[in-house]
Amino acid sequence: MGFVKVVKSKAYFKRYEVKFRRRREGKTDFFARKRLVVQDKNKYNTPKYRMIVRFSNRDICCQIAYAKIEGDQIVSAAYSHELSKYGITVGLTNYAAAYCTGLLLARRLLHKFGMDQVYEGQVEVTGDEFNVENIDGQPGAFTCYLDAGLARTTTGNKVFGALKGAVDGGLAIPHSLKRFPGYDAESKEFNADLHRRHIMGMNVADYMSYLMEEDEDAYKKQFSRFIKNGVAPDMVEEMYKKAHAAIRANPVHEQKPKKDVKKKRWNRAKLSLAQRKDRVAQKKASFLRAQEQEAGDG
């Protein structure tokens, strides 16, 4: 086929339809969002909950939300920067931190609905498969679906660390083992111990030990914050164990006391009608006094 010139005529531009704003910005995959938001018709107005996991350079954000016409409604949220309260001050974006953030979100949500004592989840971290099941005579397990956003859902992705934390925390989220670290696609076998090592940060500790022996300068540069906070390779596992226990003991978000801020004003305040009339009267009186004074001097 020969070269065909693309003609974008007036009719093309008149009929052109732009994509949704968040698609134009490259922020939302609407193909995936539609399937995460649309609810079965026979469930009427029942919300379809999503567990939203997002990573930035220094933080992890986990939220439980559902869609309404006016926008998404956030039910509960947890952030990895909150983990400093539970003893984790470094490595706030790794797989182990993602697990802790997911666990914090699950326990916080269940505490909010008064279900934290009913659905305790997997208390001891094994890394193996665990699914929350409904308990007879109690409210059903809180069900939601993973919203990974634009993240590439490859095997071992940190998104699945947050998912595993939420499931171990007591949320019912449909998933399989195929995307967790430790799954071998060729043999189709899952190594739960390897997954547990990632959850407890042992892969990071192993690399720390390796760098300490092989290249101390690289270790000081790459793990400077670990050194500053006094976190050695043999302390990592215990740090995460204590954090898991602390999260389960008190997952409630503590609001900071509001500061009394004195508002600054950059323009003059508007006067009321009475104030304006009074101002006019004062000006008149001042003018008359000045006139009388001039007459007296004359």
Backbone torsions as a table, in degrees:
resi	resn	phi	psi	omega
1	MET	NA	132.7	-178.2
2	GLY	-75.2	178.9	-179.7
3	PHE	-69.9	129.4	178.4
4	VAL	-116.4	119.7	-179.6
5	LYS	-71.2	131.4	178.8
6	VAL	-81.8	115.6	-179.3
7	VAL	-102.9	116.2	176.6
8	LYS	-106.0	90.6	-174.2
9	SER	-81.0	-178.1	177.6
10	LYS	-61.4	-38.6	-179.6
11	ALA	-63.0	-36.2	179.1
12	TYR	-61.5	-47.6	-176.8
13	PHE	-72.1	-30.6	178.4
14	LYS	-68.2	-32.0	-177.5
15	ARG	-95.8	-2.8	-175.1
16	TYR	-66.1	132.0	179.4
17	GLU	-117.8	122.1	-178.3
18	VAL	-75.9	154.3	178.2
19	LYS	-77.7	169.6	178.2
20	PHE	-57.1	150.1	-175.8
21	ARG	-56.0	-46.8	-176.6
22	ARG	-71.6	-19.6	171.7
23	ARG	-74.7	-40.7	177.8
24	ARG	-62.2	-34.6	179.3
25	GLU	-81.3	-7.7	-179.5
26	GLY	70.9	32.3	-175.9
27	LYS	-105.7	-29.9	-174.2
28	THR	-126.2	134.5	172.2
29	ASP	-94.3	98.8	-173.8
30	PHE	-72.6	-21.5	174.3
31	PHE	-62.7	-44.3	179.2
32	ALA	-75.0	-40.2	-175.9
33	ARG	-61.6	-40.2	-179.2
34	LYS	-57.7	-43.0	-177.6
35	ARG	-73.5	-22.7	177.7
36	LEU	-85.9	-19.7	-173.0
37	VAL	-102.4	-38.5	-174.4
38	VAL	-66.8	126.4	-177.9
39	GLN	-101.1	152.3	176.4
40	ASP	-59.9	140.3	-177.0
41	LYS	-64.5	-30.0	-178.0
42	ASN	-80.1	1.3	176.3
43	LYS	-102.0	0.9	173.7
44	TYR	52.9	-120.1	-172.5
45	ASN	-95.8	20.3	179.5
46	THR	-70.1	127.3	179.5
47	PRO	-66.7	145.4	173.5
48	LYS	-104.7	107.7	-171.9
49	TYR	-82.9	144.0	176.6
50	ARG	-123.1	140.8	170.2
51	MET	-96.8	107.5	-176.2
52	ILE	-92.1	126.6	178.3
53	VAL	-123.3	123.4	179.0
54	ARG	-134.1	142.4	-179.7
55	PHE	-115.7	135.6	168.7
56	SER	-116.4	-174.7	-178.1
57	ASN	-62.9	-34.4	-173.3
58	ARG	-124.1	3.2	-173.5
59	ASP	-147.2	160.3	172.4
60	ILE	-125.2	132.3	179.8
61	CYS	-116.1	123.4	175.6
62	CYS	-122.3	129.3	-178.1
63	GLN	-137.1	150.6	168.1
64	ILE	-107.8	123.3	-175.7
65	ALA	-141.8	162.6	171.3
66	TYR	-140.7	156.3	-172.7
67	ALA	-93.6	138.4	169.1
68	LYS	-127.4	169.7	-177.3
69	ILE	-59.7	-39.8	-177.7
70	GLU	-79.0	-7.4	178.2
71	GLY	140.8	175.6	179.5
72	ASP	-71.7	139.1	177.0
73	GLN	-106.2	122.8	-179.7
74	ILE	-86.2	124.0	-179.9
75	VAL	-90.1	-42.7	179.6
76	SER	-156.8	155.9	-178.3
77	ALA	-148.0	152.2	175.7
78	ALA	-144.3	145.9	-177.2
79	TYR	-130.1	148.5	-177.5
80	SER	-70.1	-21.4	177.8
81	HIS	-69.3	-14.1	175.4
82	GLU	-75.8	-15.1	-174.6
83	LEU	-67.4	-17.7	177.8
84	SER	-61.4	-27.8	177.2
85	LYS	-67.2	-23.7	-177.7
86	TYR	-104.7	12.6	173.5
87	GLY	98.7	1.3	177.9
88	ILE	-104.0	107.2	-175.3
89	THR	-108.7	-9.4	-178.1
90	VAL	-133.1	161.6	178.6
91	GLY	62.4	49.9	-172.6
92	LEU	-83.3	4.5	178.2
93	THR	-126.8	11.2	-179.4
94	ASN	-86.4	-178.6	-175.5
95	TYR	-62.3	-40.9	-178.5
96	ALA	-65.4	-38.7	178.1
97	ALA	-68.4	-35.8	176.9
98	ALA	-62.3	-41.9	177.9
99	TYR	-61.1	-46.4	-178.7
100	CYS	-63.1	-39.6	179.9
101	THR	-66.6	-41.1	176.1
102	GLY	-64.0	-40.4	178.1
103	LEU	-63.8	-43.7	179.1
104	LEU	-61.6	-42.2	178.8
105	LEU	-61.7	-46.2	-178.5
106	ALA	-62.6	-48.1	-178.5
107	ARG	-66.2	-36.7	179.3
108	ARG	-65.9	-43.1	-179.4
109	LEU	-65.6	-46.8	-178.9
110	LEU	-65.5	-35.1	176.6
111	HIS	-64.8	-38.3	179.4
112	LYS	-62.0	-38.4	-178.8
113	PHE	-94.6	5.2	178.3
114	GLY	70.3	29.3	-178.0
115	MET	-114.9	7.8	-174.3
116	ASP	-68.8	-27.7	178.3
117	GLN	-83.1	-22.7	-178.4
118	VAL	-80.6	-47.5	-178.3
119	TYR	-112.8	94.4	-178.8
120	GLU	-86.8	-18.1	180.0
121	GLY	76.5	-152.7	-179.3
122	GLN	-97.4	102.4	-175.1
123	VAL	-71.7	-45.1	179.7
124	GLU	-90.1	125.5	-177.4
125	VAL	-75.2	117.9	178.4
126	THR	-116.3	-23.0	-176.7
127	GLY	82.4	-6.7	-177.6
128	ASP	-86.2	174.4	-177.5
129	GLU	-65.3	137.4	177.4
130	PHE	-148.9	131.2	178.1
131	ASN	-130.0	133.9	179.5
132	VAL	-77.1	133.5	179.2
133	GLU	-119.1	149.3	178.9
134	ASN	-62.8	144.8	178.6
135	ILE	-107.4	130.0	-178.5
136	ASP	-60.6	136.3	177.3
137	GLY	80.3	4.3	-179.4
138	GLN	-125.6	162.8	174.4
139	PRO	-57.8	147.2	179.6
140	GLY	-63.2	157.3	178.8
141	ALA	-62.0	143.9	-179.6
142	PHE	-72.3	117.2	-176.1
143	THR	-104.6	133.5	174.7
144	CYS	-147.8	174.5	-174.9
145	TYR	-127.2	140.9	-176.5
146	LEU	-69.8	128.5	173.7
147	ASP	-113.1	101.7	-176.1
148	ALA	-90.0	-3.4	179.0
149	GLY	67.2	-132.0	-178.5
150	LEU	-94.8	4.4	-178.4
151	ALA	-65.3	142.8	177.0
152	ARG	-78.0	114.0	-174.0
153	THR	-82.1	65.5	177.8
154	THR	-87.9	163.5	179.8
155	THR	-61.8	126.5	178.7
156	GLY	92.9	0.9	179.1
157	ASN	-60.7	144.6	-177.0
158	LYS	-64.9	-21.7	176.2
159	VAL	-55.4	-37.4	-177.5
160	PHE	-76.7	-16.9	172.0
161	GLY	-67.0	-43.9	177.0
162	ALA	-65.1	-38.5	177.2
163	LEU	-60.5	-47.3	-178.7
164	LYS	-63.5	-38.7	177.5
165	GLY	-61.8	-41.8	-179.7
166	ALA	-68.0	-39.5	179.0
167	VAL	-66.5	-45.2	177.3
168	ASP	-65.0	-23.6	178.6
169	GLY	-80.3	-11.9	175.2
170	GLY	119.2	8.7	177.5
171	LEU	-93.9	145.3	177.7
172	ALA	-94.4	104.0	179.8
173	ILE	-124.4	119.0	179.5
174	PRO	-61.1	128.5	-179.4
175	HIS	-162.6	169.0	173.3
176	SER	-129.1	173.4	-177.7
177	LEU	-82.2	-7.7	-167.6
178	LYS	-67.0	-18.1	-178.7
179	ARG	-107.0	1.1	177.5
180	PHE	-81.1	149.4	172.5
181	PRO	-59.1	135.6	-178.5
182	GLY	109.6	-9.2	177.9
183	TYR	-89.6	129.7	179.0
184	ASP	-105.5	116.7	-176.1
185	ALA	-67.8	-31.6	-177.5
186	GLU	-73.3	-51.5	-179.7
187	SER	-83.1	-14.4	-177.8
188	LYS	57.4	40.1	177.8
189	GLU	-119.7	151.3	-178.0
190	PHE	-115.3	126.5	178.9
191	ASN	-98.2	97.7	-176.2
192	ALA	-66.7	-31.4	-179.2
193	ASP	-66.0	-39.6	177.8
194	LEU	-64.3	-38.8	177.5
195	HIS	-64.7	-40.8	178.5
196	ARG	-62.3	-37.9	179.3
197	ARG	-61.7	-37.7	177.2
198	HIS	-67.9	-41.2	-179.6
199	ILE	-63.2	-37.9	-178.6
200	MET	-90.0	6.4	176.4
201	GLY	73.6	17.9	-176.9
202	MET	-71.1	-27.3	176.3
203	ASN	-64.9	-36.2	176.7
204	VAL	-69.2	-42.9	-179.8
205	ALA	-62.6	-39.8	178.3
206	ASP	-63.0	-41.6	179.8
207	TYR	-69.0	-35.3	175.7
208	MET	-60.7	-46.9	179.9
209	SER	-62.9	-40.2	179.4
210	TYR	-62.4	-46.2	-178.5
211	LEU	-67.5	-35.3	179.5
212	MET	-59.3	-37.7	-178.4
213	GLU	-82.2	-40.3	-172.1
214	GLU	-87.2	-44.2	-174.7
215	ASP	-148.0	93.3	-174.7
216	GLU	-67.0	-34.5	179.2
217	ASP	-63.9	-42.6	178.2
218	ALA	-64.8	-37.2	178.3
219	TYR	-63.2	-45.2	-179.6
220	LYS	-64.7	-33.2	-179.8
221	LYS	-76.7	-45.2	-173.9
222	GLN	-79.0	-33.3	-177.5
223	PHE	-115.1	38.1	-177.6
224	SER	-62.1	-37.1	-178.8
225	ARG	-73.4	-33.0	174.6
226	PHE	-62.7	-43.8	179.8
227	ILE	-64.2	-44.2	-178.9
228	LYS	-61.1	-37.5	-179.1
229	ASN	-91.1	4.3	176.4
230	GLY	69.9	32.8	179.8
231	VAL	-100.3	109.8	178.9
232	ALA	-94.2	162.1	-178.9
233	PRO	-55.6	-35.9	-177.7
234	ASP	-79.0	-3.3	-179.7
235	MET	-100.3	-10.3	-171.1
236	VAL	-64.0	-49.7	-176.9
237	GLU	-60.7	-43.3	-179.5
238	GLU	-65.6	-35.4	178.6
239	MET	-60.0	-44.7	-179.0
240	TYR	-72.8	-34.1	176.9
241	LYS	-60.9	-45.8	179.8
242	LYS	-64.9	-37.5	179.8
243	ALA	-64.6	-42.0	178.6
244	HIS	-60.5	-43.4	179.8
245	ALA	-66.4	-39.9	-179.0
246	ALA	-68.0	-37.5	178.4
247	ILE	-63.6	-43.9	179.7
248	ARG	-67.3	-31.4	-178.7
249	ALA	-71.2	-39.0	-178.5
250	ASN	-151.6	89.4	-179.2
251	PRO	-89.8	-0.8	-171.8
252	VAL	-68.6	137.2	176.7
253	HIS	-75.5	127.8	-180.0
254	GLU	-97.4	119.5	179.8
255	GLN	-78.9	137.0	177.6
256	LYS	-74.8	143.0	178.3
257	PRO	-63.3	136.8	-178.6
258	LYS	-73.0	136.5	178.8
259	LYS	-82.5	143.4	174.6
260	ASP	-80.7	103.3	-177.0
261	VAL	-98.3	125.8	176.5
262	LYS	-85.4	116.1	-175.7
263	LYS	-71.6	135.7	176.4
264	LYS	-90.5	147.6	178.7
265	ARG	-120.0	128.2	-176.2
266	TRP	-103.0	-9.6	175.8
267	ASN	-127.6	167.5	-178.7
268	ARG	-73.9	141.3	179.3
269	ALA	-71.3	145.1	178.6
270	LYS	-71.8	140.6	178.7
271	LEU	-89.0	149.2	176.4
272	SER	-78.1	171.1	-179.9
273	LEU	-60.8	-43.2	-179.7
274	ALA	-62.9	-39.6	179.5
275	GLN	-67.5	-37.9	179.1
276	ARG	-66.4	-42.4	178.2
277	LYS	-63.6	-41.0	178.9
278	ASP	-63.6	-38.0	179.6
279	ARG	-65.0	-41.2	177.6
280	VAL	-63.3	-42.8	179.7
281	ALA	-61.8	-40.5	178.4
282	GLN	-64.3	-39.7	179.2
283	LYS	-65.6	-41.6	177.8
284	LYS	-61.0	-47.0	-178.8
285	ALA	-61.9	-40.8	179.1
286	SER	-64.2	-41.7	-179.9
287	PHE	-64.4	-42.6	-179.9
288	LEU	-65.5	-39.2	178.2
289	ARG	-62.6	-42.0	178.7
290	ALA	-62.8	-38.5	178.9
291	GLN	-65.5	-43.4	179.2
292	GLU	-63.6	-38.9	-179.6
293	GLN	-64.5	-42.5	179.0
294	GLU	-63.3	-41.7	179.6
295	ALA	-64.7	-39.3	179.2
296	GLY	-65.8	-41.1	179.3
297	ASP	-65.9	-34.5	-178.4
298	GLY	-72.4	NA	NA
